[in-house]
Amino acid sequence: MIKRDKSIELLNMAIADEMTALNQYMYFHFRLDDAGYDLLSSYFKRTAIAEMMHVERLAERTLFLKGEVEMKTASEVEKIHDVKKMIEKAEQMESDTIVKYNQWAKEASDASDAATKKLFEDLIIEEEEHLDRFDTERENLENFGEKYLALQSIEHSKKVAANAVTT
């Protein structure tokens, strides 16, 4: 018999973490978009959307278990403006989530809830993909420095100029 209360508790903790990531990544998207760093801005936006989809999957499972979906965040958005620190924050968030989801998958299994365990395991794979991409972005920034950001800004300026000519 599934120990629903434990699974619902774990799912709601995960929802809070995903909501936090969603908000943090959207904040980074807004800041980077404003700075003209289109590629990084777009990646943070796409990752935020992926986190939103994680919330949906977690909420659906919570409702299936007849639980209440708590739409809370685990913490407030950090107002980070430095690009390297944004990427480092994202890496830390993804790493922490992977550790938690591995633990929570085990706890779900201990609660005889194989479906919730599998959900956490599936989410781990996606979080690892996010972590890998953020690692790559940090490495690009370390290898190419300000040139990496300047190239993104130049591409942004080209788009703005092209749109100005056609309107």
C-alpha positions in Angstrom: 0.0 0.0 0.0 1.3 3.4 -1.0 2.1 5.7 1.9 0.4 8.6 0.2 1.2 11.3 2.8 4.9 10.8 2.4 4.7 10.9 -1.4 2.6 14.0 -1.3 5.0 15.7 1.0 8.0 14.8 -1.3 6.1 16.0 -4.4 5.2 19.3 -2.8 8.8 19.9 -1.7 9.8 19.2 -5.3 7.1 21.6 -6.6 8.6 24.3 -4.3 12.1 23.7 -5.6 10.9 23.7 -9.2 8.9 26.9 -8.6 12.0 28.5 -7.2 14.0 27.5 -10.2 11.4 28.7 -12.6 11.3 32.1 -11.0 15.1 32.4 -10.7 15.6 31.4 -14.3 13.0 33.8 -15.6 14.7 36.6 -13.6 18.0 35.6 -15.3 16.2 35.6 -18.6 14.9 39.1 -18.1 18.3 40.5 -17.0 20.2 38.8 -19.8 17.6 39.8 -22.4 17.9 43.4 -21.2 21.7 43.2 -21.6 21.3 41.9 -25.1 22.8 38.4 -24.4 20.3 36.6 -26.6 21.7 33.1 -26.5 22.0 32.9 -22.7 18.7 34.7 -22.2 16.9 32.2 -24.5 18.5 29.3 -22.7 17.4 30.5 -19.3 13.9 31.1 -20.7 13.7 27.6 -22.2 15.0 26.0 -19.0 12.3 28.0 -17.0 9.7 26.6 -19.2 11.1 23.1 -18.7 10.9 23.6 -14.9 7.3 24.7 -15.3 6.6 21.4 -17.1 8.2 19.7 -14.1 5.8 21.5 -11.8 2.9 20.3 -13.9 4.0 16.6 -13.8 4.6 16.8 -10.0 1.2 18.4 -9.5 -0.5 15.8 -11.6 1.0 13.1 -9.5 0.1 14.9 -6.3 -3.5 15.2 -7.4 -3.6 11.5 -8.5 -2.6 10.7 -4.9 -5.5 12.8 -3.7 -3.2 15.4 -2.3 -3.3 19.2 -2.2 -0.8 21.0 -4.6 1.1 23.6 -2.6 2.2 26.3 -5.0 5.0 27.7 -2.8 8.6 28.5 -3.5 11.5 27.2 -1.5 13.3 30.5 -1.5 13.2 34.0 -2.9 14.8 35.0 -6.2 18.4 36.1 -5.8 19.0 39.4 -7.6 22.2 38.4 -9.4 23.5 40.6 -12.2 26.9 39.1 -13.0 26.6 36.6 -15.8 29.2 34.2 -14.4 27.4 34.2 -11.0 24.1 33.5 -12.7 25.5 30.4 -14.4 27.2 29.3 -11.2 23.9 29.7 -9.3 22.1 27.7 -12.0 24.7 24.9 -11.7 24.3 24.9 -7.9 20.5 24.7 -8.1 20.6 21.9 -10.6 23.2 19.9 -8.6 21.2 20.4 -5.4 18.1 19.2 -7.2 19.7 16.1 -8.5 20.9 15.2 -5.0 17.4 15.8 -3.5 15.6 13.9 -6.3 17.9 10.9 -5.9 17.1 10.9 -2.1 13.4 11.5 -2.7 13.2 8.6 -5.3 14.6 6.3 -2.6 12.1 7.7 0.0 9.2 7.2 -2.5 10.4 3.6 -3.0 10.5 3.1 0.7 6.9 4.4 0.8 6.0 1.7 -1.8 5.3 4.3 -4.4 7.1 3.1 -7.6 5.3 5.7 -9.8 6.6 8.7 -7.8 10.0 7.1 -7.6 10.0 6.8 -11.4 8.9 10.4 -11.8 11.8 11.6 -9.7 14.2 9.4 -11.7 12.9 10.8 -14.9 13.3 14.4 -13.6 16.9 13.6 -12.6 17.7 12.9 -16.2 16.3 16.2 -17.3 18.0 18.1 -14.5 21.3 16.5 -15.5 20.8 17.8 -19.0 20.3 21.3 -17.6 23.4 21.0 -15.5 25.4 19.8 -18.5 24.3 22.8 -20.5 25.1 25.3 -17.7 28.5 23.6 -17.3 29.1 24.2 -21.0 28.0 27.8 -20.7 30.4 28.4 -17.7 33.2 26.8 -19.6 32.5 29.0 -22.7 32.6 32.1 -20.5 35.8 31.0 -18.8 37.5 30.1 -22.1 36.4 33.1 -24.1 35.7 35.7 -21.4 34.0 38.9 -22.3 34.4 38.0 -26.0 31.7 35.3 -25.5 29.2 37.9 -24.2 30.3 40.5 -26.7 29.5 38.1 -29.6 26.0 37.6 -28.1 25.5 41.3 -27.8 26.6 41.9 -31.4 24.1 39.3 -32.6 21.4 41.1 -30.6 22.3 44.4 -32.1 22.1 42.9 -35.6 18.6 41.7 -34.9 17.4 45.0 -33.5 18.9 46.8 -36.5 17.3 44.4 -39.0 13.9 44.8 -37.4 14.3 48.6 -37.4 14.9 48.6 -41.1 11.8 46.5 -41.9 9.4 48.4 -39.7 
